[in-house]
Amino acid sequence: MNIAFHGAARTVTGSKHLITLKNGTQILLDCGLFQGMGHVTDKLNDYFGFDAKKVSYLVLSHAHIDHCGLLPKLVAEGFEGKIFCTSATMDLARILMMDSAKIQMQDAEYANRHISHGEEMEEALYTEEDVIKTLSLMKVVEYEEDFEIEPGIRLKFTDAGHILGSAATHLTITEDGKPTRITFSGDVGRYGDLLLKNPQQFDQADYILMESTYGDSLHKDLDPIENMLLEIINNTCKVKKGKVIIPAFAVGRTQELLYALNGLELKGKLPDVPYYIDSPLSSKATEILKNHPEVYNNGVKETLKIDHDVFGFKGLRFIESVEESKALNEDPRPCVIISASGMAEAGRVKHHIRNNISNQKNTILMVGYCEPNSLGGRLIAGQKVVEIFRDEYEVKAEVQSIKSMSAHGDYEDLLHFLSCQDPAKVKQLFLVHGEYEVQQHFATRLKDNGFKHVAIPEYHQVFELE
């Protein structure tokens, strides 16, 4: 048996980890889009590094697009096996993949309108028809269900606490009468998350694929999230009479922001300005989260006893049409605009940033991880001039960041996640989903905690498993 790392290897996005058994059976863990990696992004998304037709099964950890976003391309290239995921992941993946297909088709159409004579026509990575076919292959496996994929291959999901439906994947593969236990963390959430339950403990593993996005960081902000939002909104909207633009992932981060703002209203502290969710996808994701109350932690359940809608408050409006979105840019009045995508690389938020970035009254508020090469990453890094839609813009707006809003655990959370394991029994721990320098720091910390065999796979690298 071996495992090959065809994505999220020394980088955060593009999750694809392929297990090949002695008998040729192949199990792919996730099939995600690479995101925010500059000019190489398209090239990375074009090439899997393996034959889609030979993949037997796919196990999906969660619905973020860097984990599920290339599933329709896999199907378009000949994958016909089952895709296993939790029920909430299936609900979210449906809307996220359909939205992604729409973006792929629009991007290709736009590129082809501006093509020079003799250049090759752009093709979408996949279409909405490919998404529909993909959805037909999906099968729900509930948390903690001991599920037999086929004789000799068993699957169990445990709650990873990252987003709605997110799971750590546990495979028990028996070859020649010998069981091998492989755990893939997926993305690990925070302990004490605003909305979700803590990540669950899991049985002892022989091999662990461990995410490491924040493997050298601690999300310790001095103030609670509500207080930080209150201060930023008051300073921008009330004092400077400007706008707060918040790039936020449609799934997870947007709902956390709504919950925190709702908390301010319940305390009578919410600033009286308009609040806009300018992302149809975010609207759909919020409705799906409302339909899965089983994932809420006890704090949310207590709030529900006094407030039936923990994601709604005075002044909130969901923007649907493009025309309404454009009108926000022409309205000079102070407001808060929450819009996708979280890295500010695409979607309506990129237009809002372009229209507001050169006015010092405004604030761009980042609330999660950004690839260093993405627009969000460049803003966080303090660049004074940024390129947006091929034009350069001077950064005069204030750029703020609330790191504690990350849905990814910091290194204390990641070590907590692994605390249920006996390090001496882990034959190899593979670090995935992280920048290489961060992974090196986290590897040292893991070794200090008893994990002696830590590897940081390269892109397409293959490891034999005993």
C-alpha positions in Angstrom: 0.0 0.0 0.0 1.2 3.5 -0.7 0.0 7.1 -0.4 0.7 9.9 -2.9 0.2 13.7 -2.2 -1.2 15.4 -5.2 -2.3 18.6 -3.6 -2.1 20.6 -0.4 1.6 19.5 -0.3 3.7 22.3 1.1 0.8 24.6 0.3 -2.6 25.1 1.9 -5.1 24.4 -0.9 -5.8 21.7 -3.5 -6.4 18.8 -1.1 -5.8 15.5 -2.9 -4.3 12.4 -1.2 -4.4 9.1 -3.0 -4.1 5.7 -1.3 -3.3 2.8 -3.5 -3.8 -0.8 -2.2 -1.8 -3.9 -3.3 -4.7 -5.1 -5.4 -4.9 -1.8 -7.3 -7.9 -0.3 -5.4 -7.5 3.5 -5.1 -9.1 5.7 -2.4 -8.8 9.4 -3.0 -9.1 11.7 0.1 -10.7 15.0 -1.1 -10.4 16.5 -4.6 -10.1 20.3 -4.1 -9.3 23.3 -6.1 -6.0 25.1 -5.7 -6.7 28.7 -4.9 -4.9 32.1 -4.7 -1.5 30.9 -6.0 -1.0 33.5 -8.7 -0.3 32.5 -12.3 0.4 28.8 -11.5 -3.1 28.3 -10.1 -4.8 27.3 -13.4 -1.9 25.0 -14.4 -2.2 23.2 -11.0 -6.0 22.8 -11.4 -5.6 21.3 -14.9 -3.4 18.4 -13.9 -4.3 15.7 -11.3 -1.1 13.7 -11.4 -3.1 10.5 -11.5 -5.8 8.8 -13.8 -9.3 9.7 -12.7 -10.7 6.5 -14.2 -8.5 4.3 -11.9 -9.8 5.9 -8.7 -12.2 3.4 -7.0 -13.6 5.6 -4.2 -13.5 9.1 -2.9 -13.8 10.2 0.7 -14.7 13.9 1.2 -13.8 15.6 4.5 -15.9 18.7 4.0 -17.4 21.1 1.5 -14.9 23.9 1.3 -14.0 24.4 -2.3 -10.3 23.7 -1.8 -11.4 20.2 -0.7 -14.3 19.5 -3.0 -13.9 21.9 -5.9 -12.3 19.6 -8.5 -14.8 16.7 -7.9 -16.8 17.5 -11.0 -13.5 17.6 -13.1 -12.6 14.2 -11.7 -16.0 12.9 -12.8 -15.7 14.6 -16.2 -12.4 12.7 -16.6 -13.9 9.3 -15.9 -14.3 8.7 -12.2 -17.4 6.6 -11.6 -17.0 5.4 -8.0 -18.9 6.4 -4.8 -18.2 9.7 -3.0 -18.6 9.3 0.8 -19.4 12.3 3.0 -21.6 13.5 5.9 -25.2 14.7 5.1 -24.4 18.3 5.8 -21.3 18.2 3.6 -23.5 16.9 0.8 -25.9 19.8 1.2 -23.1 22.4 1.2 -21.1 20.7 -1.6 -24.1 20.9 -3.8 -24.4 24.7 -3.7 -20.6 25.3 -3.6 -19.8 23.1 -6.6 -22.7 24.5 -8.6 -21.5 28.0 -7.8 -17.9 27.0 -8.8 -19.1 25.6 -12.1 -20.9 28.9 -12.8 -17.7 30.8 -12.1 -15.6 28.4 -14.3 -18.0 28.9 -17.2 -18.2 32.7 -16.7 -14.4 33.0 -16.5 -13.9 31.0 -19.7 -16.5 33.1 -21.5 -14.9 36.3 -20.4 -11.4 35.1 -21.4 -12.7 34.0 -24.8 -14.2 37.5 -25.4 -10.8 39.0 -25.0 -8.8 36.4 -26.8 -6.2 37.5 -29.5 -6.3 36.0 -33.0 -4.6 32.6 -33.1 -4.8 32.0 -29.3 -6.4 28.8 -27.9 -9.9 29.1 -26.6 -10.3 28.8 -22.8 -12.4 25.9 -21.5 -14.2 25.7 -18.2 -12.7 23.2 -15.8 -16.2 21.7 -15.6 -19.8 22.5 -16.2 -23.1 22.4 -14.2 -23.9 19.1 -15.9 -20.6 17.6 -14.4 -21.8 18.8 -11.0 -25.2 17.1 -11.4 -23.4 13.8 -12.3 -21.1 14.2 -9.3 -24.0 14.7 -6.9 -25.5 11.4 -8.2 -22.4 9.6 -7.0 -22.5 10.9 -3.4 -23.4 8.7 -0.5 -24.0 9.8 3.1 -22.1 8.3 6.0 -23.1 9.7 9.4 -20.6 10.7 12.1 -19.3 7.6 14.1 -21.0 5.1 11.7 -18.7 2.1 11.2 -19.2 1.8 7.4 -17.8 -1.0 5.2 -16.9 0.4 1.8 -16.0 -3.1 0.6 -14.5 -6.1 2.3 -11.2 -5.1 3.9 -12.0 -1.3 3.8 -13.9 0.4 6.7 -14.6 4.1 7.1 -15.6 6.2 10.1 -16.1 10.0 10.3 -15.7 12.0 13.5 -16.6 15.7 13.9 -13.7 18.0 13.0 -15.4 21.1 14.3 -14.2 23.2 11.3 -17.4 24.0 9.3 -20.9 22.5 9.1 -20.5 18.8 8.2 -16.7 18.7 8.5 -15.1 15.4 9.4 -11.9 13.7 10.2 -11.6 10.6 8.1 -10.6 7.2 9.6 -9.9 4.3 7.3 -9.1 0.7 8.5 -7.6 -1.1 5.5 -6.9 -4.9 5.9 -4.3 -6.4 3.5 -2.9 -10.0 4.0 -4.9 -10.2 7.2 -3.2 -7.1 8.7 -5.2 -4.0 9.5 -3.7 -0.6 8.9 -5.4 2.5 10.4 -5.1 5.7 8.5 -6.5 9.0 9.8 -6.9 12.2 7.7 -7.6 15.2 9.9 -9.3 17.2 7.1 -9.4 20.8 8.4 -9.4 20.9 12.2 -11.6 23.6 13.9 -11.2 25.6 17.0 -11.9 24.4 20.5 -14.5 26.8 21.9 -15.7 27.8 18.5 -18.5 30.4 18.3 -21.0 28.1 16.7 -19.8 24.5 16.4 -19.0 21.6 18.7 -15.3 20.8 19.6 -13.5 18.3 17.4 -14.0 14.8 18.6 -11.5 12.3 19.9 -10.6 9.4 17.7 -9.2 5.9 17.9 -5.5 5.2 17.7 -4.0 5.5 14.2 -1.0 4.0 12.5 -0.6 6.8 10.0 -2.0 10.4 10.3 -2.4 13.0 7.6 -2.5 16.2 9.6 -3.4 19.7 8.5 -1.0 22.5 9.5 -2.5 25.8 8.2 -1.8 27.6 11.5 0.9 25.3 12.8 3.1 28.2 14.0 0.3 30.6 15.2 -1.8 31.2 18.3 -5.2 32.9 17.7 -5.0 34.9 20.9 -6.7 38.2 20.5 -7.0 40.5 23.5 -10.7 41.1 23.0 -13.6 38.9 22.2 -14.7 39.0 18.5 -17.9 41.0 19.4 -15.8 43.7 21.0 -13.4 43.9 18.1 -16.3 44.1 15.5 -18.0 46.8 17.7 -14.8 48.9 17.8 -14.1 48.7 14.1 -17.7 49.4 13.0 -18.0 52.3 15.4 -14.7 53.8 14.3 -15.3 53.4 10.6 -19.0 54.0 10.3 -19.8 56.4 13.1 -16.5 58.4 13.4 -15.0 58.3 9.9 -18.4 57.9 8.2 -17.0 55.2 6.0 -17.7 51.6 5.0 -16.5 48.3 6.5 -15.8 45.8 3.8 -15.4 42.2 5.1 -14.3 39.5 2.7 -15.7 36.3 4.2 -16.1 32.7 3.1 -19.7 32.0 2.3 -19.6 28.9 4.5 -18.6 29.2 8.1 -17.1 32.7 8.4 -20.2 34.6 7.2 -22.4 32.7 9.7 -19.9 33.4 12.5 -20.0 37.1 11.7 -23.8 37.1 11.7 -23.9 35.3 15.0 -21.5 37.8 16.6 -23.4 40.8 15.3 -26.6 39.2 16.5 -24.9 38.9 19.9 -24.2 42.6 19.9 -27.9 43.3 19.2 -29.0 41.1 22.0 -26.8 43.2 24.3 -28.1 46.4 22.9 -24.7 47.4 21.5 -25.1 46.9 17.7 -24.3 50.1 15.8 -27.3 51.4 13.9 -26.0 51.2 10.3 -27.1 49.0 7.3 -25.5 45.5 7.2 -25.4 43.7 3.8 -24.6 40.1 3.0 -23.7 40.5 -0.7 -23.4 36.9 -1.7 -26.2 34.6 -2.9 -24.1 31.7 -1.9 -23.8 32.9 1.7 -27.5 33.3 1.9 -28.0 29.6 0.8 -25.3 28.4 3.2 -26.9 30.3 6.1 -30.2 28.5 5.4 -28.5 25.1 5.3 -26.8 25.8 8.6 -30.2 26.7 10.1 -31.4 23.3 8.8 -28.7 21.4 10.7 -29.1 22.5 14.4 -27.5 19.2 15.5 -24.0 20.7 14.8 -24.5 23.7 17.2 -22.6 23.9 20.5 -24.3 24.4 23.9 -23.8 28.2 23.8 -25.8 28.5 20.5 -28.5 26.2 21.9 -28.9 28.5 24.9 -29.1 31.6 22.7 -31.8 29.8 20.6 -34.0 29.7 23.8 -34.3 33.5 23.7 -33.8 34.2 20.0 -35.3 31.9 17.4 -33.0 33.3 14.6 -29.4 33.6 15.8 -28.3 34.8 12.3 -30.7 37.7 11.9 -30.9 41.2 13.4 -32.1 44.7 12.8 -30.6 46.4 9.7 -29.5 43.1 8.0 -30.3 42.7 4.3 -29.3 39.9 2.0 -28.4 41.2 -1.5 -29.3 38.9 -4.4 -29.0 40.6 -7.8 -25.9 42.1 -9.5 -27.7 45.4 -9.9 -28.3 45.7 -6.1 -24.7 44.8 -5.5 -23.5 47.5 -7.9 -25.8 50.0 -6.2 -24.0 49.5 -2.9 -20.8 51.0 -4.5 -22.7 54.1 -5.6 -24.3 54.6 -2.2 -21.9 56.9 -0.1 -23.6 56.2 3.3 -21.7 54.3 6.0 -22.5 50.6 6.1 -21.0 47.1 6.6 -20.7 44.8 3.6 -19.9 41.1 4.1 -19.2 39.4 0.8 -17.4 36.3 -0.6 -14.7 35.2 -1.3 -12.7 35.1 2.0 -9.3 35.6 0.3 -10.8 38.5 -1.8 -9.7 36.6 -5.0 -13.0 36.5 -6.7 -16.7 37.3 -6.4 -18.5 40.5 -5.6 -16.2 41.4 -2.7 -13.3 42.1 -5.1 -15.5 44.8 -6.8 -16.3 46.3 -3.4 -12.6 46.4 -2.4 -11.7 48.0 -5.7 -14.3 50.7 -5.2 -13.4 51.5 -1.6 -9.7 50.7 -1.1 -8.4 54.2 -2.0 -10.6 56.1 0.5 -9.1 56.5 3.9 -12.6 56.6 5.6 -13.1 52.9 4.8 -11.8 49.7 6.5 -11.1 46.4 4.8 -11.5 43.8 7.6 -9.9 40.4 7.0 -11.3 37.5 9.1 -9.4 34.4 8.1 -6.6 32.6 6.4 -5.4 34.1 3.0 -2.8 32.6 0.7 0.1 35.0 0.6 -0.3 35.6 -3.1 -4.0 36.3 -2.9 -5.4 39.9 -2.8 -6.4 39.3 0.9 -2.8 38.0 1.6 -1.3 41.1 0.0 -3.5 43.4 1.9 -2.7 41.7 5.2 1.1 41.9 4.3 0.7 45.7 4.2 1.2 46.3 0.5 0.6 50.0 -0.3 -0.4 49.4 -3.9 -2.3 46.3 -5.1 -3.5 45.1 -8.5 -7.2 44.4 -8.9 -8.7 43.5 -12.3 -5.4 44.4 -14.0 -5.3 47.9 -12.6 -3.2 49.2 -9.7 -4.9 50.8 -6.7 -3.3 52.7 -3.8 -4.2 51.3 -0.4 -5.5 54.2 1.6 -8.3 52.4 3.4 -7.4 51.0 6.8 -6.7 47.2 6.7 -7.6 45.3 9.9 -7.5 41.6 10.7 -9.3 39.4 13.3 -7.1 36.3 13.3 -9.2 34.6 16.1 -12.0 34.2 13.6 -10.2 31.5 11.7 -12.1 28.2 11.4 -8.7 26.5 11.5 -7.2 25.5 14.8 -3.9 27.1 15.9 -1.0 24.9 17.0 -2.5 24.5 20.5 -5.8 23.3 18.9 -3.9 20.9 16.6 -1.9 19.4 19.4 -5.1 19.1 21.4 -6.7 17.2 18.5 -3.8 14.8 18.5 -3.7 14.4 22.3 -5.9 11.3 22.1 -3.1 9.5 20.3 -0.1 7.5 21.7 2.7 9.1 19.6 4.9 6.0 20.0 2.2 4.0 18.0 2.1 6.4 15.1 4.4 5.0 12.4 4.3 8.2 10.4 2.6 11.6 10.6 2.4 13.5 7.3 1.9 17.3 7.5 -0.4 18.6 4.7 -2.3 21.8 4.1 0.3 24.3 5.2 3.0 26.7 4.0 6.4 24.8 4.1 8.0 27.2 6.6 5.0 26.9 8.9 5.1 23.1 8.6 8.8 23.0 9.6 8.0 24.9 12.8 5.0 22.6 13.5 7.1 19.5 12.8 9.6 20.6 15.5 6.7 21.1 18.0 5.3 17.7 17.1 8.6 16.0 17.7 8.8 17.8 21.1 5.4 16.2 21.9 6.7 12.7 21.1 5.8 12.3 17.4 9.2 11.1 16.2 8.4 10.3 12.6 7.1 13.5 10.9 7.2 13.9 7.1 6.4 17.0 5.0 5.5 15.6 1.6 6.4 17.3 -1.6 3.9 17.7 -4.5 3.2 14.3 -6.1 5.5 12.5 -3.6 4.7 8.9 -2.9 5.3 7.0 0.4 5.2 3.3 1.0 3.1 2.3 4.0 4.2 -0.8 6.0 
